[in-house]
Amino acid sequence: METDIYGEEAWEYMNSNFSHVKGLYLDHAGSTLYSKSLIEHSLAELTQNCFGNPHSRNTPSRLTTDIIDQTRIELLSFFQADPNQYTLLFTSGATDSLRLVAESFQFSSMPSHSNDCGSFVYLKESHTSVIGMREYFKRNVPCYALPSDDISTYFNLESHNRIREKIHVKANLASSVSQGKKVETEVAKESEKTAPTSNSLFVFPAQCNFSGFKYPLELISYSQQGALSDISCDLCLNKELLNKKEESKKAWFCLLDAASYVGTNQLDLSVWQPDMVAISFYKMFGYPTGLGALIVHQRANHVLHKKYVGGGTVEIVSSSRDFHVARHVLQEKFENGTANFLSILALRHSMRELKNLVSTMDNVSIHTFRLGQLLYVSLCQLKHANGKSLVKIYSYTEFTDRQRQGAIVTFNLMAENGDYIGYAYVEKMLTLYDVHVRTGCFCNPAACQRFLELSEEDLCSHYMSGHKCGDENDLIHGRPTGAVRVSFGYMSQRKDVMQFVAILRQCFLQDNMAPAPRNNIAKNLLDPVRQNRTNFELVGIHVYPIKSCGSFSPKTWPISKSGLLYDRHWVIVNDVGIALTQKREPKLCLIRPSIDLERNKLILQYHGTELSISMDINDHYTFLDGDNGANLRKICGKVVQLAQCESAVNQWLSEVIGRPALKLLRCSILDSSLVNTSPFLLLNYSSVNSLKEQLKSTDLELSSTEEYLTRFRGNFVVQSANAFEEDGWEKVKIGPFLFQNVGPCFRCQMVCVDQNTAVRSREALAVLANTRGKKMPFGICLEMCSNANGAQVVEIGYPISLDTSDVNR
């Protein structure tokens, strides 16, 4: 039981409030978790009251308006912002707040000085949403990307390295406030002499979402004083505009991106007074999502010029002539249309719930920093048998100072020989243990580039080789394209750290990993074999009528270029319309469909029982919900037209799987399929048997090679002389049909599900990774090139030929 800064009673309440969370959740920088009581309180308010559109004047609408007004005040109080100085605008999130500023910020402060313009400066290691602001400015305003190494050059700080040392903010609070008042006085006196003719904007994150480094909030006041007025021209991205600039007096404004910071830290706007602050509430409370805020200091009101006129933002507007008068109250002017008022109502419960659980955000900061510190120290201690580190951590600090480091630990794993282990593979392995992390570059390209030591040429090369943001192309030429990020939230616990470290030790330290292949067969496992290509036969045909369910094995079956007839033609979806797969529901493998073409029946059997049901293949509704629009569904990334099957089958599926309101849907077009990649997948029995041999050295017991074969879900099974020689086949002729090898099938955690018991075992994936490489290719994807004689069926016993020179093209 945790008894640290929260106290034992708080932890008991916390544990009961997050019992719905399954697995080990370590992605709080992506989105923190919501508590049960938060949802219950929000739902109770909605079910006990009637809330109307705040733009109306009726009683329910007035109630909504009053609560929204109260919520604004409570939020400003949460950030200790004086409501007489700050205004809170509701947005859809931090990104939307940044966009709002980008659309409305005026760089020329006077109409008579329209040729004068200020500068746009952003810290290089910023979120993509900050970098994206330059797209609004780059044609007219000089844009500068300030490297973090250059902070000390322009700001009155000891040095950038010393920034990373301990800074006692509370001890310097009085002097900071005093200095701030002095600066404001000096600026006021100077303004009396010469009014600024241009405005400049500096944007930086309070906390780096890649490394968790906290940038000095002193940058706010220093930038407002004009510390960046003499920024080097070498940092300008559009130098062609520099010659057009006229010497002018600039007023500097600071926009703070606090999205990553406020989830685990107290932002005190009575001490640090940026002109604008962008935040997202789901990073703080978990719920509601799709809601954020732009907090604006009154001194910045005049530099935000509204362009778009939305509903509720004008005092008068004419559709017949170019005339309108905008509202004067800032939030009324900028909050276009009807606010997300039901989500706004939930924010009051979010703040109160957080206070009940942890008392203050400072407690959250202390608690989560300790967890990050513990993980950092623990990861540093993980060593391979040869003394080399398992973990390469990307951090500016050694987690010794809470004022400089947040609750984020980002790293990559290294093999015993010093090679990087790709983050996509690491994430797949962690998923087997129900561990949820974030991988990639986290929308912070500069931080990723810096820590991974990637040049601009490297980035371009990666893109040209096919790597894009968010994909699984984790290693290029042996170098990582991203990293693994662990982040903590206010409900994270010490045991989470210890469990995570234990899993890394078990999965990736050599002494605990599944054994590598024996030397005498290692080459056969890793490389395609190109010798002894004798002719052999097709020994298995497998059809999977329902996506992610079992198969049946006919001796002959109809075939076309689009695939085997009825292969992956049906899919089971849950009560919200999401396709079920064995990743989410392993029991799907126990449903064994078969098709009787003579009787035109689809027969479903639940493996190991006498439970079964059948239906006519053509029994389905033309439309799911009575209209064509509802007929379209997105299944595993593909938009397809589906029809709903008879209700008796749906009820049977719900009962045997144990999930409510399941539905069986089918493709509306006969020859369409729900396969993920290619229409056909070929497996080599010799390759399956070779992998099974490797599993003998683990604790996993397999009943037969046939059981292991079913995990890989192939359509065609052949048995060649050598394991894995299929990797090198370019074309394959099965009877009269010629197929093109379009690439390997890269495997996921579905191969861990025993198809006879629905029990997951992690050893299978570990052995597959060790023997076949981190992307785990197994089997080859095929597309039909031609059909020599117009045949319409494929048969067991068809000869397999790799010599295709005599095939009619």
N, C-alpha and C positions, 0 to 999 in steps of 0.2 A: 504493500500500500504506500502510495506517495504521500509524504508528509512535509514536503519542502515549503516553498513560499506561499502556496495556496492553502495548505492545511488539510488535515484528514477529512473533515466534513465536506469540504469543497470537492475533493476527489471522489468521495462516495456519490455525491450528486452528479459529478461529471461523468463517471462511469455509467450510471444509469441513463444519462442523457444521450450517450453516444453508443449505446448497445446495438444500434442498427448498422453500425459501420463494420463491414466484414473485411478481414485481412488487415494488413499493415499499411496505413495510408500515410505517405511521406511526400505529398505534393501540395503543401499548404500555400506555397508561393504561387501556384497555379490557381487554386481556390481552396479556402479553408472549409471545414465541415460545419454543417448546421446542426443544432441540437434539437432533440425531440420536443422539448418544452417550447422552443421558439416557434416551431411549426404549430404546436397545439394552441399557443396563445394567439398566434396570427389567425388561425382558423376559427377560433372561438369568437374573436372580434368580428370576423366577416359573417359568421352565421347568426350573430346576435344583434347585428345592426344592418341598416340599409344605407349604402353609400352611393352618391350620384356624381355625375360629371361636375367638377368644380367650376366649369364655365357657366353652369346653370344657376338659377337663383332659388330653386326650391329647397325644402328643408333637408332632404338627404344630401343635396349638393353643398349646402352651407356647412353641414357637419363635416363633409370631406375637406372643404376649404379650411375650416378651423383646425382640423387635425394636421393638415399639411403645413400650415403656418406654425403650429406648435412643434412639429417635427424639425422644421428649419432651425428653430431656436435651440432645440435640444442638441441637434447636430453641431451647431456653432459652439455650444457650451462643451460638447464632447471634445472639440479641438481647442477649447479655451480661447475662442475668437470673440472679440467684442462685437456684438450685433450692430453697434453704431458705426463700426469701421468696416465690417465684412458682410458681404451678401453671398448666400449660397444658392447656386443655380443647379437644378436637377438635370442630369444628362443620362445617357444610356450606359455610361462608364467612363473610365479615365481616357480611353482613346477618343471618345466623342467629345470630351472636355477639351482635349488638345486640338481636335479638329475645329471646334468652335472658336478657339483663340486664333488658330491659323486663318480662318475665314474672316475674322473681324478686326484683327490687330492693325492699327494704322501707324505706319512708319513715318509719315509726314504729319507733324503736329499742327501746322497752320496751312490753310488754303493758299495763302500768298507765297508759301514756300513749298509748293508742290514738287519742285525738283529736288528738294532736300529729302534725303531718306536716311534712316538709321541703318542698323545692322542686325542680322539674326545670327546668334551664336548658340550652339548647343554642345553640351559635353559629348564627346565622341562615343563614349560607352553608355549610350542611352538606348532605350527601347525603340523598336522600329516605328512606333506611333509618334515618337518625338522626331525622329529623322524624317518621317513623312511630311512634317509641317513645312519643310523647305520647298516642297513641290508648289506650295502656294506663293512662295516668295522669290524663287530663284531667278525669275525673269526681270525683276525690278529692284531687288534688295540684295546686297552682298551677304552671302551665307558662309559662316565659319564653323568648322568642326574642331572643337578644342580638345586635344588629347589630355587625359588625366595627368600625364607627366608634366604638362605645362601649367597646371593650376598654380604652382608656386611662383611662376613667372609673372602672372598678372594679379594675383591676390596676395595680400599682406599676411602670408602664412610663412612659418619658419622654413619649410621645404616640403616637397611632396612626400618624401619618406617620413618626415616628422608628423605629417597629417595622420599617418597610420599609427602613430604612437598615442598613448592615452591622453584624452582631453576631458577634463572634468567640467562638464557643461554647467552643472548646478553651482559649482564653486565660482564660476565666472558669470553667473546669471546677472548679478547686480551690475557688474561692469558692462556686460553686453547691453543691458537695457539703457544704462547711462550713455554708453557710446551711441546707441541707436538714436536716442533723443538729441544728442549732440550733432549727429549727422543730419537729422531732419532739420534742425535749426540752421545748420550751415547751408544745407541745400535751399532752404527757404530764403535765406539772405542772398544767396547767389542768384536765385530765380528772380529776385526783385531787380537785379542788375541787368540780366539778360535772359529773356524767356527762351526755352528750348524751341528749336525749329524742326527737330526730328526726334523720333522715338526709336529706341533699340530694345531688343528682347533677348534675354539670356534664359535658356531652359536647361535644367539639369535634374537628375534623379536624386532623391534623398537617400535611396539605397539601390545599389546595383542588383538587378534581378538575376544576374548570372552568378556572381561571386558572393553576394551579401554584403559587400563593402559599403559602409555608410560614409557618404561624402560630407565634409564639414558644412553644417548649415550656416556657418559664418559667410559662406559664399553668397548668401542672399543679400546681406547688407553691403558687402564689398562690391557686388555687381551693381547694386542700385546707386552706389557712389560713383560709378563710372570706371571701375577697375579694368574693364575690357575695352576702353576707348582706344587704346593704342595696340590692339591685337595685331599680330603679325599678318602681313598680306599673304605670307606663304600658306597660311591656314585657310585662305579664302577658296571656296569651291567654284566660284564664278568670277574670276579676276577681271573679266572683261567689263564688269560694272564699276570697278574701282576708279577708273578714270572719269566716270560720269559723276562721281560724288563731289559735292561741294563741301567746303569746310563749314560745318554748322555745329551749333551747340546741341548736344544730344541729351535726352532724358532716358535713363536706363530703367527697364522693368524686368522683374524676375518671375518666371513661371516655374513652380516646383512640381515635378512629377513625383507624387507621394504614393503611388499605387502599391509599390512593393513595400514601402516603409510602414504604412499605417496598419498593416495586418498584425504586426507584433511590436509596435512602438507607439509611444505617445507623441503626437505632433502638437506642440504647444505654440499656438499662433499668437499668444500674448508675449512670447519671447522672440520667436522667429517670425518675421512679418513679410513673407513674399507677397508680391502683388496678385498672384494667382496660384491656386493649388488644384491639381487634378487627382481625383481618387476614384476607386471602384469599391462598392460596398461588399460585394461577394468575397473579396479578399480579406475583409475584416470579420464578417459574420457568417459567411457561407450562404446566407439567404437574406434578402432577395437577390436574384441575379438580374442582369440587364439594367442595372441602376447605378449611377455614379453621381459625381458632383464636380462643379467648378466653383471654388470659393474665391471670390474677388474682393480685394481691398478697394475701398472707395477711391483711393488716389489713381486707380487704374480704370475707373469707369469710363473716363473720357477717351481712352485709346481703343475701346472696343466699339466699333461702328457696325451696327446691324445692317445686313444687306437683304437677306430673305425676309419676307413678311409672311408669317404663319398665323393660323387661327389663334385668336386671343391675345395677339401681341400689338394690336393697333387700337388707337382711339377712334380713328375714322379711316376708311379706305374707299376709293372710288374705282369701279371697274370700267368706267367710261373714259376716264382721263388719268394721266399719270399723277396721281395725288394720293398720299396717305400721311397720317400722323402716327408715329410710333408711341407706344406707352413709355412713360418716363421712369417707372420703377424697374430696376435692372432685371429682376427675375421675370417680371411680366413682359418685358421687351424681348428676352432671349429664349424663354421656354416655349418653343413653337408647339401649337396644338395642345391637345389634352395630355396632361402629365400622366405618368404611370402611377396613378394615385393609389391603387390597391397595394402595389409594392412599396410605395412610400409609407403607407400606414404600418407595414411590417417593420420598418426601421426603428420605430419606437421600442418595439418588443426586442429587437436585436440589441440595441444599446443597453436596455435594462437587463436582459438575459446575460450579457457579457459582464455587466457590473455585478450581478448576483453570483456569478461563477468565480470571477477572478479579482473583483474589487477595482483594480486600476490597470491601465495598459502598461504602466511601469512594471507591475508584477509579471505581466505577460512577457515583457522584454527580458527581464531577469531569468525567468523560467526557460524560455526558448533559447536564450543565449547559452545557458548551461548545457542544454541538450546538444546544441551545435558544437560546443566546446568538447563535450564528452565524445561525440562522434568523430570529431577531428583528431583527437588524441588516439582514439581506438583505431582509426584507419591508418594512422602513421605507424602503428605497431604491427600491422599485418605484413608479414614477410614470407617469401618463398623459402624453401629449404636451402637455396644457395645464397640467402641473405638479401636478395633483391626485393624491393617493395612491391606489394601487390597493387597499391593505390597511388596514383598521381593526383594530388589535390591542387585545384586552381583557386588560389586565395592570395590577397595582398597581406593578410594578417595571419598570426598564429593563434587566433582566438583567445587573446589575453585581455581584450578590452571591449566591453559591451558598447561603448560609445562609437567605436569604429567598425564593429562587425555585427552583422545580423545573423539570423538563424537559418542560414543557407550554406550547405556544403556541396560543392561541385567537384567532380573528379572523373577520371577514367581509370580503368583497370589494366594492369600489365601482366602478361604471361611470364613464366619463369625465365624464358629466354630473352625477355626485354621487349617483345612485340606487344603492341596495343591489342586489347580485346574490344571489339566493336560494341558501341553502346546499344545497338539494336539487339545483339545477342544477349547482352547483360540484362536488358529489359525482359526478353523472352524467358530467361532463366528465373528472374525475380517473380515474374507473373505466375510461374508454377507454384510459388510459395505464397501467392496472394499478396505480394508486396507491390505497392503502387508508387512509382517515382515518375519523374519527368526526364526525357532525354532529348537531345538535339542542341540547338543554340539558344532556345528560349526567347526568340525575337530580340536578341541583343547581339547583332552581328559584329560590332567592334570589340566587345569583350571576348566573344568567342574567338575572333581572329587573333586577338592579342595573346590570350592564354594558350591557344593551340599553336601559336607561332606560325600563322598562315599569312603569306604575303597577298597583295592584290592579285598577282599573277596566279597564285594558288587558287584563289576564289574563282577566278575566271576559268581556270583549268577544270576545277571541280564541276562548275556549271556546264561546261562544254562536254564533260564526260557523263552528264545526265543527273548530277546531284542537284536537288532542289530542297528548299526549306520544308521540313516536315516529313521527308522520306526516310527510308531505312538504309540508305547508302552511307553506312557509318565509317567505313575505312576506304581510302583511296590511296593506292601505292603504299599501303601499310600505315598511313597517318590518319588520325581521327578527324572527322568533319564536325563532331559535336561532342557532348559529354553527358554524364549522368548527374542529375541534380536531386539532392535530398533537402527538403525544407520542412520546418516544424511549425505547428500552430499551438494555440493556447491550451488545447486538450491533449497534446502529445505527451508521452510519458517516457521515463528513463528506460523502462523495459522495452520500448520500441527501438531504442538505440541498440541495446544489447542483442535483441532478436535479429535486427538487421545485420549487425556485425557477424553474428554467428552464421547467418545464411551465406554471407560473402565468404566466410572462412570455409564453409562446407562445399560451396559450389566452385570456388575459384583458386583455392590454395591447392597445390599439386598433390599433397599427401591425402587430401580428402576428395579429390575429383575422381570421377569414373576413370578407370585405367585406359591409357592410350592403346591403340592397336599394337599387337606384337610385331616386331620388326619384320618377320618373314612374310607378313601379309599387308604391311602398311602401304606399300606402293599400290597394291590392288585396291585398297580402300579409298585412297585419295586421288588416284589418277585413272582415267579411262584406259581400259586394256584394248589394244588394237590388233592382237594376234588371234589365230585360231578361229577365224570367222566362218564357221561351218553353218550350213542351213539347219534350222530347228523349227519347232512347231509352236503354234498358239495353244497354251495349256489352260487359259482361263479367260472368261468374259464376265465382267461384273457390271451390273446396272444398278444405279442408285436413284430410284424414282423420287424419293423425298430428300431434299437437300439436308445433309448432315445426319441422316438416318442410315440404317444398314442397307446391304445390297442383296440381290439374288443373282444366281449364276446360271444363266441358260446355256444350252449347248449351241444354239443358233439364235441370232437376234437381228432385227432390222437395223440398218445403219444408213446414214447420209452424211453429207459434209458437215452438217450442224451437230452431229453426235449420234450416239446410240438412241434409239427411239425411247422417249419418256425418261431419259437420264436427267436427273435434277429438274424434273418438270413441275414438281410440287415443292412447297415450303411451308413450314409451321411458323406462325407468328404469335407473339404474346398479346396480352390485352391492350397494349398501346401500339401494336402493329409492327414491332421490331422482330426481325427474323431470329429464331432460335438456332444456335449452333452448339456443337459439343463443347465449345469453349465455355459457354454459359450454362449449358444443361447436358452433362455427360450421358444422362439416361436416354437421350435420343438414339444412341447406338443400339439400344435394346429393341427399338421398333424396327422390325424386319419387313419391309414392303416387298411384294412380288406382284407381277402382272400376268393375268391369264388373257392372252390375246383372243383366244377362241370365244370366251365368255364375255370379253370386254370388261374385265373386272380388275380393280386395284384392291389387293388383299393386304391388310395390316395385321401382323402377328407380333405380340410382345414376347420377346425371347425368354425362354425358361418357364413360360406359363401357357395356359390354354386360352388366354385372352386374345381374341381376334375380332376383326370386323372387315367387311368388304363393302365396296361401293362401285357403281358403274363409272367407268372412266369419264364418260361424258356428262355425269351428274354434277352440274355446277351452275351457279347463277351467272348470268351474263355480266351483271354489274354488282359490285360489292355493296354499295350503299345507295343504289338507285340513280346514280348519275355517272357519266363518263369520267369526271375528274377524280372520283374516289377509286376508279379502276387502276390508277397508276400508283405504284409503290416503289420505294427505294429499298432494294434488297442487296445487302453486301456491296454497296457502292454503285449498283446498276439500277436505273429507272426502268421498270418493266410493267407490262399490263397484265394484271392478275384477275382471276375470278375466284369466288368463294365456293367451297364444296358444301355438301349437305351437313346439316347441324348434328346428326347422329355421330358422324366421324369426329367432329369437333369435341363433342362431349366425351367420347371414348378417349381421345388424346389427353384431355384435361385430367381424366381420372387416372390413367396409367402413368402419366408424367408427374402428376401431383401439382399442377399449376392451373389457376383458374383462367377461364375464357380464352383458351387456345383456339386458333383457327388454322385450318388447312386451306391454303390457297394454291391455285395452279396457274400456269402460264396460259393466257388466252389464245395464243397462237401455237399450233400443234408442234412445229419444228423448232420452237424457241426453248432455251435452256437457261438455268441459273448457275452454270459453272462459273468459277471465278476467273479462270484464265483461258485455256484452250479447250476444245471440245473433247479431246481424248488424253488419257494419261496411261503411259505404259510402265509396267514394273517388271523387273527381272527377278525371278525366284532365287537365283544364285546370289544376287545382291542382298535380298532379304535374309537369306540363310546366313550369309557372312556377318551381317549385323547381329543376328541372333546369337552367333557364336561369341561375340564380344560381350553380350549381356550375361554370359555364364559366370563371369567374374564379379557380377554385382549380386545384390540380394534379391533382384527381381526374378520371379519364376514365371516362365512362359510355357503354356501348354504345348505349343507347337509352332513351327515356322508359319503355318497357315494363320494362326491367331495374330502373329506379328504382322503378316502380310495385310490383314484386313485393316490395320491402322493407317496404311498409306493410301487406301481408297483408289486404287488403280482401276481402269476400265479393261485393259489388256494385260495379261500376265504371260510372259515367255520365260523359258529356262535355257539360257545360253551356257557356254562352257565356262565363262569367266564372270566373276562378280564385277559389276560396275562398268563393264565394257559398253553398255548402252549409252553412257555419257558421250561417247565419241561417235555415235551413229549420226549421220547426216540425214539419210533417208531410210525408211523401213517399209518393206513391202509385205503386207499380210494378205495372203491369197491374192485376189485381183486388185487390192486396194494399195495405193502408194501414199505414204505419209511423210511429211516433213517434220524433222525435229526442230521445234521452235524455242527450245531451251529447257533447263532443268526446272523441277518443281521445288521451290524453297519451302521448307517445312516450318510449322508452328507447333504450339503445345498440344494440338489435337492428337499427335502421335503418342501422347502419354496416356490416352484413355484406352483401357482394355475393352475391346469391343464385345467381350462376352460377359463382363461384370459391371461395366461403367465406372470402374475404379481408376483413379488417376495414379500414375507412378512417374516420378521425376527422372528415374534412371534412364529411361528410353531416350529422352531428349538429350541428356548429358552425353550418353554414348554416341548418339548420332552426331552431336557437335564435335566430339573428339575425333571421330573417325572420318567425317565428311567435311569438316570445316565449319566455321561459325555461322554461315548462312544456311547450313544444313540442306544441301540439295539432295534429293532422292527421287528417282524416277524421271522420266522425260515427258514433256508436253508435246503432243502431236496435232497437226492439222492435215486433213486429207487433201492431197494434191490432185489425184485422179483415180478413176475407176475404169479398169481396162476393158471390161465387158458389160458394163451396166448392171452389175450385180447389186442386189438390194439387201443382202444379209451377210453377216460375218459368222463363221463357224469355228468351233473348237477343232483343232487339228489342222487348220490352215497352215501351209508352210510359211515360214518367216525367211525372207531373203534380204540381204544387205547389198546385193549386186543388182542395181536397178537400171543397168544400161539398156536392157531390152524392153523396158516399160514404154508403152505408147504414151506420148506426152499430149 
